[in-house]
Amino acid sequence: MEHVMDYLPLAFALMATGTVAGILAGLLGVGGGIIIVPVLFYLFQSLGVSAISAMMIATATSLATMVPTSLSSIKAHHKNGNIDWTLFQWLAPFVVFGVIAGSLLVTRVGGPWLSGMFGLIATLSAFNMLFRGNAAPISDSLPSKAGQGVIGSSIGCLSVMVGIGGGTLTVPTLTAFNYPAHKAVGTAASIGLIIALPGVATMLLTGYTPEDAPMGNVGMVNWLGFAFIVPLTVVFSPIGAKIGKKLDSKKLKKVFAVVLAFTGIRMLLQVL
């Protein structure tokens, strides 16, 4: 009984993570990974897990949670006609190639590299939300097929290495090429699935369980975290969307961007 009681704070913290990630995902249209990774990173460290192991576990666990949430998101976006399946079919092989390459790298590079990469991507994403909301596109159309392939591989590799879905990198990249925002969000949801699914599979097959991993770890994935986070993310995402209709989402997004920038910069400083 005492052993179980010791993990109650962890269970409540994981439930809070799923709740907040779900609400913010629905409220602001951001991917859960950009929230889940830093929260798990600091949460696991508070339990005595090293920063190196905490980052690797947070990344893999975030990817695992994205599989069911991506399926739910794809269903909703497909119903609304917001997924460009033609673009998705072209990008998919390149994204999967990048995902497999990135997943193999994750099992070999150190946690500080992953923390630094997440910190950099989080900071750049925050600045993009703050300063490029009304910026002019860099081009009137998407690049050539070869260029799209490079974009797909890069998004797959970078996203899987830091445990984020397709939205964080795909949406700003596509909209920078004058691509319709609603189509970018819907297509990013489908890309999120092919980032998460092969990414988790590769990490489970080639990864290992860190010696200081917390309770519930199999390989790099903390399945206790998965079990608590996913249901609450699915439940609270629609609630966040409803709240977003009643509030000024632009102002909320700026507040979130400031918090995200602070988190990203803090993670960067931690590895310097």
Buried (B, 14 or more C-beta within 10 A) or exposed (E): EEEEEEBEEBBEBBBBBBBBBBBBBBBBBBBBBBBBBBBBBBBBBEBEBBBBBBBBBBBBBBBBBBBBBBBBBBEBBBEEEBBBEEBBEBBBBBBBBBBBBBBBBBBEEEBBBBBBBBBBBBBBBBBBBBEEEEEEEEEEEBEEEEEBBEBBBBBBBBBBBBBBBBBBBBBBBBBBBEBEEEBBBBBBBBBBBBBBBBBBBBBBEBBEBBEBBBBBBBBBBBBBBBBBBBBBBBEBBBBBBEBBEEEEBEEBBBEBBEBBBEBBBBBBEBBE
